[in-house]
Amino acid sequence: RVENAEALYEALKQYVFINKETFIYRATLEGRVDVEIREELTEEDALKIKELNLPGVSLKRQRWRYYPGGPLAARTVGFVGFEGKVAGEEPVGRYGLESYYEDILHRKSEKLSVNFFAELFTNLGNLISEDPEKKEGDIVTTIEPTVARLLQNELLKANEVWRSELTGGIIINPKTGEIYAIDAVPTFNPNARGTSTLDHFTNPLVSARYELGSIIKALTMAVGLDSKAVSANTTYYDAGFLEIDTETIRNYDGRGRGTVSMQEVLNQSLNTGVAFVVKTMGQERFLEYFHKLKLGSETGIDLIGEIHGDLENLNTTRSIEYVTASYGQGIALTPIATVRALSALGNGGRLVTPHIVKSIEYEDGTKKEIMFPEGDQVWSEETSEEISRMLVTVVDDALRGGKVKLPEHSIAAKTGTAQMASQSGGYYSDRYLHSFFGYFPAYDPEFLVFLYTVNPQGVSYSSETLTEPFMNITKFLINYYNIPPDR
């Protein structure tokens, strides 16, 4: 029995992750013999508590899963949780791979591996596991630890420099759908998650929707090319604004450029230009392509909590909704569904299924390949080549004045800046989301890198916030994988 709960709290407060009021409430509950106030203590902390010899306090040895990578890819891995479990019952996987593959990864308490995910952060990324018939084996992931650490470091730097609310990213093979890294910061340490909040555990790359802004112009332009509505050299007159229905849309700076080509629409990210594409091809055709891209659907990625995008604003004949959607406003998309669609720009026009686990290898030598369905052909290989050529020109000539182009490797990329929608309707005047994607080598891509940051401070455009982390990642991947020059 606890005689002095306040004194007990003072003695234990450095070892528990609950506030004083909650501690005292639990410690003084009537009718309870044992009340758990902390689990997953380190051996060192357990010894210190034992030495205190506090009345009413007992320690119970418990097997739990240790994650050698700590916060590395934590939102992807998830964790095994005992929270809310009845004494004697088995722990379960919570979030990420732990939850999605719970039936395979689940171990009885006496077999629970302390280093269960150790191999995820060494060598090829094998996860010790069992199949439903209790035949032990390895789950082989597509996550590359060195690449995952690089991505997380770049996200952390960008998030800190720009004082953003959240910064996330995905590195994927656009031809196969294999994900080498997927992360968002702030994150958590699965070995010490007591101070983390629920939003640290979920994965916003699959479970949150955003209006992603001008990176969607690349998809709109590809749709225009494939439908033969425009070519790279098609021109229109840009007055800087456009009256549609009863509303006016403007370029980001309000300026008109006169007669410009579709290439310049991408180079200068002109809202009026993609509006011209939609008007030329027609709303029905535009909507047909966006449905083919499955931007409003789940991708089938093997992570828990995936949601679908929201194209509800396109269930109308109002022209303004289609025009704003053409530059990424008014449609709310998940990053993972957006990445699937963007992958089709460089891979010849095919939809792929993003995934993290590729096979299960059993100890008896048998191997089970995880087969993920290949999606439809959404546009032609010729369209893929032409839009890639246009996006290479964006990098070579326009992105930071062409100063970031690589002389021996072609990169296709596009930036995006979007006002953030207010829950009460309309848009904030001072809150923005920045996005950036690029793939390389542009005409036979091995990697697509997608980045975004939420509400960065003191900066206007994603070319300022995300170009540097994108180029750091790109240069590293080219060197790490020894990607040969393509020009």
N, C-alpha and C positions, 0 to 999 in steps of 0.2 A: 504493500500500500504506500502511496506517495503522501508524505506528511506536509511537505512544503514545496508546492509546485513551482513557485517563483524562484526559489533558491536553486531548484533542480534545473530550471531553464537557464539560469545564469551559468551553471556549471557545464551545460551541454550545448549552449547556443552556437558555438563554433562548429559543431558537428551535425546540426540539423538544419533543414532548409525551410522550416515553417516559422511563422511569426510567433511572438510571445503569447498572444491571445489564443491562437489555435493550439499551441503546445499545452497551455494550462487547461484548455477545454478537454483535450484528449487525456491528459494525465489525471484528471479528476472525474472521469466518467464513472458513473455508478453502475454496478452490475457487470463490469468487464474485468476479467482476470488479467489479460494481456492486451496492451494497446501498442501497435507498431508506430514508432515516430520517425524511423529512418531505416532504409535498407541500402544494401550495396556499399557498406563501409569498407574502407581500405583496411588491410591488416594492421597498418600502423595506427590508424585512428581507433580501431577496436581495442588495441593494447592500451592506448592512452586512457580510454574510457574505463577499461577494466581496472587500471591502476587507481582510478578515482574512488573505486569501491563505494559507489553511491547506492543508498538504500532505495529499493523499489525499481532498480534498473537492472535488466538482464540482457545478455547478448546471445544471439542464436546464429550458429554458423549456417550460411546459405550459399548454395552454388548459384552463380549468376554469370551471364555472358559478358566477356570482356572484349572491347573493341580496340585493337592496337592502333588503328588510325585516328582514334579520338574523333574530333569534329570533321575529319576528311570524309566527304561524301555522306555525311550523317543523315541528311534529308533523304538520300537515296537508299541507304542501308536500312534506316529505321532502327528499332531496338526491340529486345525481348522485355516485356513488362510484367510485373507482378501486381501492379496497382489494381486495387479493387477485387483481387482474387481471394476466394475463400481459402483459409488455411488448408494445406494439403493438396490443393488443386495445382494443375500444371500452369506455368507461365505461358504467355502467348506472344506471338510476334505483333508488334505495333508499328504501323507506318512502314513505308518503303518496301524493300525486298522482304524484310522479315514478315510483314503482314501478307503481302501478295503471295509469297511462296510458303506460307505457314504450314500447309499440309506436308510439304517436302522437308522443310527445315526444322520442324518440331522435333524435340528430343525429350525423352523422359528425364526427370530430374537427376536420376543417378548417372545419366549419360551426357548431361548438358556440358558442352565443351566450353571451357574457359576461353580458348582462343578460336572460337567458332568462325570469326570473320578475319582471322589473321592473314589468310592467304589472299584476301581481297586487296591487300596493300603490299603484296610481294609477288614477284613473278607474274603469272598470267591472270590471276584473279580468280582462283578456285575457292569455292565455299564448301567446307565439309558439310555433308548432309545425308539424309536418308530418303529413299523413295517410299511410297505408301506401303510397300511390302516389307519395309524395314531393311532393305538391301542398301548398305551404305555406299556412298559415292560422293562425287564432287559436282557442284553446280559451277559451270564455267561462265563467267560474266564477260561482257564487252568492255567494262570499265577498265581504263588504263591508269593505274595509280599515279604515275608521274604526270600525266596529262591532267588528271583530276586535281592534283595539288596545284599545278600551274593555274588552272582555271580559278580555283578557290582563292589563291593569292591575288590574282588580278581583280577578282570581284571585291575582295576585302579592301584593296587599295582604292579602287574607284569609289566604293561606298563611303570610305573615310574621307577622301579628298573632296568629294562633292556633297558630303553630309546628307546622303540619300536615305530614304526610309528602307529601301531594299534594293539589292542588285543581284541579277540572276544571269545564268548563261547555260548554253548547251553546245557541246562539240559532237557532231554526228557525221557518220559516213553517208553522204546523200544518195549513194548508189545501193547501199544494203540496209540502211536504217540502224546500223550498229551505233550505239551511243558510247563514246569514249569518256565523256564527263558530262554531268548535269548537276547543277548546284545553285543555291541562292544563299545570300548572307543578309542579315545576321543568321547564324546557324546555332548548333548546340553540340555539346559533347555527350555522346550516349553513355559514357562512363560516369558522368556527373551532371545529370540533367535536372537536378532539384530546383535550380533557379531559373530554368527555361520555361517559357510559356508555350501554349498550344500552337501558336502561329509559327514557332520555330520548328515544330515537328512536321507540319504539313509541307508539301512540296508545291510551291506556287507555279512551277513550270508546267504542272499537269492539273492543278486544282484551283487555279485562279484565272479570271478573264481580264483582259486589258484592251483598250483601244490603242493600237500599236502605231498609228500614224503612218508616215510616208514610206516605210519599208513595203507597205501594201501596194504602192505605186508600181513596184517591179512586177507584181502579179497582174495588176490591171493592164500594164503594157504588154505582158506576155499574152494575155487574153486578146488584146487588140491585134497583136501580130498574128496570132493563130487564126483568128476569125477573118483575117484579111481586111480588117477595117482600116488599119494603118500599117506603115512600115517605118523603119528608123528615120527615113528621110521625109516622111509626110510632114507638111507644115500647117500651121494655123496662126491666126492673129491673136496675140496675147495682149489684152488691155489691162491686165493686172487684177481684174475682177470679172465676175459673171453673174448676171441676174437670172435666178432660177426659181420658178414658182413665184413666191412673194419674198424670197430671201436672196441675199448676196453672198457669194463666196469670194475669197480673195487669196492671192498668193501670200506666202508667209511674210513678205515684206511690203505687200500692197502695190508693188511696182509692176508695170507692164513692160514686156520685152519686145513688142512688135511682132514681126513674123519670125517664128522659131520652129525648129524641127522637133520630132519626138525624142531625138537624142538629147536635145537641150532641155526637154521636159524633165528627163531623169537627171541630167547634169545639175540643173538648177532647182529641181524638186518643185515643179510648178503645179499648183492645184488646178489651175485653169486648163492645163494640158491634159491631165488624166480625165477631167470633166469632158473635154473634147473627144477623148477616146470612147468614153461611155456613150456620149451622144451619137457618135458615128456608128458604133456597132449596135446600139439599141439595148434597152434595159433588159429585155427578156434573154438575150444572148449573154449579157454580162452575168445575170443571175444564174443561168445555166452553167456557166464555167465555174462560178464560185461554189455551186453545189457539187460539181464534179471534183473540185479541190477538197471537198469535205471539211471546209473551214468551220462548219457548225456541228461537226460530229466528233465523237471520241476517236482516238487513233488506235486503241487497243494496246497501248504500251503496257508492259508488265510492271506497273507501279500502282499502288493502291490510291484511290481517291480521284481518278481522272474524271473530269467533267467535260461537257460539250460546250462549244462556242455558241454565241448568240447572234444570229442573223435576222432577228425578228423585225428589224427596221426595214428589211427588204421585202416583207410581205405587204407591199403597197404598190401603187402605181405612181406615187409622188416622185418626181424626178430628183428632187433635192436629196432624198435618202440614198439613191444610187450614186449620185455625184460625190457625196461626202464619204460613202463607203469606198469609193475608188481611191481615196487617199487615207483610208484607215480610221475614219471617224464615224461613230454611230454603229459600228459593229464591234462586238467584244469577243475576242478570241483567246484561246489558251496558247501560251508559247509553244507547247509541243505540237498542236495542230498547225500552227503557223509554220513551224520548222518543217513539218512534213510537206506542206505546200511549197515552201521555198526550195526544198530539195529538188522538186520537179523542174525548177528553172535550169539546173545544171546537169541533171542526170538523164536527159533525153525526154523528159516529160512524163515520167512515171511516178505514181504515188508509192511510197514504201511504208512499212510498219516500223516505227521507232521501237527499239527493244534493248534490253540490258542483259538478259541471260540468253546464251546461245546453245548450250548443251548440258546434259547431265552425264557424267562418266562414272560408272559403277566399278567397285573394287574387283568384280569378277571379269573385268575387261570389256563388258558391253557398254555401249554408248547410245544415248538417246539425243538426237538432234532436235532442238526446239524449232519448229517450222512456223514462221510468221507469214501470213498471206501477203502477196504482192498486190498492190492496188491497180487501178485502171490507168490507161494511158490518157492523160488529160490534154496534152497537146503534142504536136509533132516534134521529132528530133530537130527538124529545121528551125522550128520556133525556139527550141531550147538553145540552139547554137546562136541564133540572132539576138535573143535577149541577153545571153551571156556576153556577146560581143558588146552590146550596149552598156552593160554593167561594168565591163572592163574599162570602157571609155570613161565612165563615171569616176573610177579610181585613178586612171592615168591622167585625166585632164582636170577634174573638178574637185575631188576630195582633197581638201586643204591645198587647193591650187595645184594638185598633181605632185605635191612634195612627198607623198608617202608611197608612191608606186615603187614596185620592186623591178629592177632592170631585167632579171632573168626568170621571174615567175609572174604569170598573169593572175590577177585577183578580180573577181566580180563581186561588187558590194553596193550597198545602199544604206543610207542613214534614215532615221525617222524621229520626228519630234511631234508629240501630240498633247493637246490640252487634256487634263484629266476631268472625267465626268463627275459631277456632283450628285450625291444621292438624292438631293432635293430637286434635281432637274437642272439642265443646262451644264455649263462648264466653268471650272475655276479659272480665274484670270491670272493666277499666280502659281498654279500647280501643273507640272508637266511630267510626262513620261518620255524618256529617251530610249530609242531602240537602234540596233545596228545588226546587219547580217552580212556575211561574205563567204564565198566558197572559192576553193583553189585546189589544184590548177584549174583555171576557169573552164577549160573545154573538156576536161576529163577529171572532175573533182574527186579528191580523196577526203576532203574535210569541208564541212559547213560549220561556221561559228556564228552563233546567235547570242547577242547580249542585250540586256535592257536594265535601266535603272529608274527607280520611282522617286519623283520629286527631288531631283538634285538642286542644290542651292547655289545661287550666284552665277548661273550659267544659262545660256539660252538654247543651245543646239547640241544635238547628239554628236555632231562632228567634233565638238570640243570635249565632250565627256568620254566617248567610247572609242574614238579612233585609236588612241594610244593603247588601251588594253587589247583591242582587236589585233593591232599590228604586232604587239608583243607576243600574243598567242600564235599568230600566223608565222612569224619568223622562227619561233621555237619549234613548231610542228614541222616546218620545212627542214630544219636542221636535224631534229630528233629522228624523223622518219626518212631522212636523206632523200627528199623529193627532188627528182631531177629537174633541171630548168626546162621550160617549155617555150622560151622565146629568147 
